[in-house]
Amino acid sequence: MGSVDRLAPSAHPFNSTLETGIRALVVLEAFHPRRCDLLEMTWLDHLVVHTGDLDDPEAPSSLHPDLPNRAAELVVRRPLVEKSLRLMQQLHLVDVFETEDGITFGASDDAPIYLDLLQAPYSVALKERAQWMAERFANKPAVEMRDQMEKRIRRWTVDFRVEETFAGARA
């Protein structure tokens, strides 16, 4: 019989394509019937685990720790979110729509069935946060949602640059 180490997957499960795909699916289902493009999904993927970044007193606490330089996550998040959406499309959980405005993504008809199976405390908390975000953003026009997100992201960028400056001054 093989050792446990040999049988264990070698890839780190956190922020993997699968985990990111599940987060994307949770967000798309909460936002249903609204469809989101890749840029919106990148922002929403960040915000669903960092709800505390929204500067809203009613926001639930963040699921992931508020690490310094987390604004840099957005740089690596976009290609990961795109890859994860394609994975969920291959599993028939995400539908892809080509429109005049570009490509958008939506939860498929099979998504709720799959998501109902996710009952671990983390999954339940993730779904609650996605629903909370959907109540605030899903009915807003895309332009208004983008404006709100971009304002916040500009602030993250400024925060990131300030942290870089201080880090450089210490070196």
C-alpha positions as CSV (number, residue, x, y, z in Angstrom):
1,M,0.0,0.0,0.0
2,G,1.3,3.5,-0.9
3,S,2.1,6.2,1.6
4,V,-0.3,9.0,2.2
5,D,2.2,11.5,0.9
6,R,2.4,9.7,-2.5
7,L,-1.4,9.6,-2.8
8,A,-2.0,13.2,-1.8
9,P,-2.4,15.8,-4.6
10,S,0.8,17.8,-5.2
11,A,-1.0,21.1,-6.1
12,H,-1.8,23.5,-3.3
13,P,-5.7,23.6,-3.0
14,F,-5.9,27.3,-2.0
15,N,-6.6,29.6,-4.9
16,S,-6.5,26.7,-7.3
17,T,-8.4,26.7,-10.5
18,L,-11.1,24.5,-8.8
19,E,-11.4,26.6,-5.7
20,T,-11.6,29.8,-7.7
21,G,-14.1,28.2,-10.1
22,I,-16.3,27.3,-7.2
23,R,-16.1,30.9,-5.8
24,A,-17.0,32.2,-9.3
25,L,-19.9,29.8,-9.5
26,V,-21.2,30.9,-6.1
27,V,-21.0,34.5,-7.2
28,L,-22.7,33.9,-10.5
29,E,-25.5,32.0,-8.9
30,A,-26.1,34.7,-6.3
31,F,-26.1,37.4,-9.1
32,H,-28.4,35.3,-11.4
33,P,-29.9,36.2,-13.8
34,R,-27.3,39.0,-14.2
35,R,-24.3,38.1,-16.2
36,C,-20.8,39.3,-15.5
37,D,-17.8,39.9,-17.6
38,L,-14.2,38.8,-16.7
39,L,-13.3,42.1,-15.2
40,E,-16.3,42.1,-12.9
41,M,-15.7,38.5,-12.0
42,T,-12.1,39.3,-11.1
43,W,-13.3,42.1,-8.7
44,L,-16.1,40.0,-7.3
45,D,-13.8,37.0,-6.7
46,H,-11.7,39.3,-4.6
47,L,-14.6,41.0,-2.8
48,V,-16.5,37.8,-1.9
49,V,-13.6,36.7,0.3
50,H,-12.6,40.3,1.4
51,T,-16.1,41.8,2.0
52,G,-14.5,43.9,4.8
53,D,-12.8,45.9,2.0
54,L,-16.1,47.4,0.9
55,D,-16.2,50.1,3.7
56,D,-19.8,49.2,4.4
57,P,-20.7,49.0,8.1
58,E,-23.2,46.3,7.2
59,A,-20.6,44.2,5.3
60,P,-20.0,40.8,6.7
61,S,-16.5,40.1,8.0
62,S,-13.9,39.0,5.4
63,L,-13.5,35.2,5.0
64,H,-9.8,35.5,4.2
65,P,-7.3,37.4,6.4
66,D,-6.6,41.1,5.6
67,L,-3.0,40.6,4.6
68,P,-0.8,43.5,3.6
69,N,-0.4,44.0,-0.1
70,R,-3.5,42.0,-0.9
71,A,-4.2,44.6,-3.7
72,A,-1.5,42.8,-5.6
73,E,-3.8,39.7,-5.6
74,L,-5.8,41.4,-8.4
75,V,-2.8,41.2,-10.8
76,V,-2.6,37.4,-10.5
77,R,-6.3,36.9,-10.0
78,R,-7.6,37.7,-13.5
79,P,-5.9,34.9,-15.4
80,L,-6.9,32.5,-12.6
81,V,-10.5,33.6,-12.7
82,E,-10.6,33.2,-16.5
83,K,-9.1,29.7,-16.3
84,S,-11.6,28.8,-13.5
85,L,-14.6,30.0,-15.5
86,R,-13.5,27.9,-18.4
87,L,-13.3,24.9,-16.1
88,M,-16.8,25.5,-14.8
89,Q,-18.0,25.9,-18.4
90,Q,-16.5,22.5,-19.2
91,L,-18.4,21.1,-16.2
92,H,-21.6,22.7,-17.6
93,L,-22.0,24.8,-14.5
94,V,-21.2,28.2,-16.1
95,D,-22.7,29.4,-19.4
96,V,-20.7,31.8,-21.7
97,F,-22.5,34.4,-23.7
98,E,-21.1,36.4,-26.6
99,T,-22.7,39.8,-26.8
100,E,-22.1,43.1,-28.6
101,D,-20.5,44.3,-25.4
102,G,-18.2,41.3,-25.1
103,I,-18.1,37.9,-23.4
104,T,-20.2,37.5,-20.2
105,F,-20.7,34.6,-17.8
106,G,-23.7,33.3,-16.0
107,A,-24.6,30.4,-13.8
108,S,-26.1,27.5,-15.7
109,D,-29.3,25.7,-14.9
110,D,-27.3,23.0,-13.2
111,A,-25.4,25.4,-10.9
112,P,-28.0,25.5,-8.0
113,I,-28.1,21.7,-7.8
114,Y,-24.3,21.5,-7.4
115,L,-24.1,24.4,-5.0
116,D,-26.8,22.9,-2.8
117,L,-24.4,20.1,-2.1
118,L,-21.8,22.4,-0.7
119,Q,-22.6,22.5,3.0
120,A,-19.2,22.9,4.8
121,P,-19.1,26.0,7.1
122,Y,-16.8,27.8,4.7
123,S,-19.0,27.1,1.7
124,V,-22.1,28.3,3.6
125,A,-20.3,31.5,4.6
126,L,-19.1,32.1,1.1
127,K,-22.7,31.7,-0.3
128,E,-23.9,34.2,2.4
129,R,-21.3,36.8,1.4
130,A,-22.0,36.3,-2.3
131,Q,-25.8,36.8,-1.6
132,W,-25.0,39.9,0.4
133,M,-22.9,41.3,-2.5
134,A,-25.6,40.5,-5.0
135,E,-28.2,42.4,-3.0
136,R,-26.0,45.5,-3.2
137,F,-24.6,45.2,-6.8
138,A,-26.7,42.8,-9.0
139,N,-29.4,45.3,-9.8
140,K,-27.1,48.1,-10.5
141,P,-26.2,49.0,-14.1
142,A,-22.8,47.6,-15.1
143,V,-21.4,51.1,-15.4
144,E,-22.4,52.0,-11.9
145,M,-21.1,48.8,-10.5
146,R,-17.8,49.3,-12.3
147,D,-17.6,52.9,-11.0
148,Q,-18.0,51.7,-7.4
149,M,-15.4,48.9,-7.9
150,E,-12.9,51.1,-9.7
151,K,-13.1,53.7,-6.9
152,R,-12.3,51.0,-4.4
153,I,-9.6,49.5,-6.5
154,R,-7.9,52.9,-7.0
155,R,-7.8,53.2,-3.3
156,W,-6.2,49.7,-3.0
157,T,-3.6,50.8,-5.6
158,V,-2.8,53.9,-3.6
159,D,-2.7,51.8,-0.4
160,F,-0.4,49.3,-2.2
161,R,1.9,52.1,-3.4
162,V,2.1,53.7,0.0
163,E,3.0,50.3,1.6
164,E,5.7,49.8,-1.1
165,T,7.1,53.2,-0.4
166,F,7.3,52.5,3.3
167,A,8.8,49.1,2.7
168,G,11.4,50.6,0.3
169,A,12.3,53.3,2.9
170,R,12.9,50.6,5.5
171,A,15.2,48.6,3.3
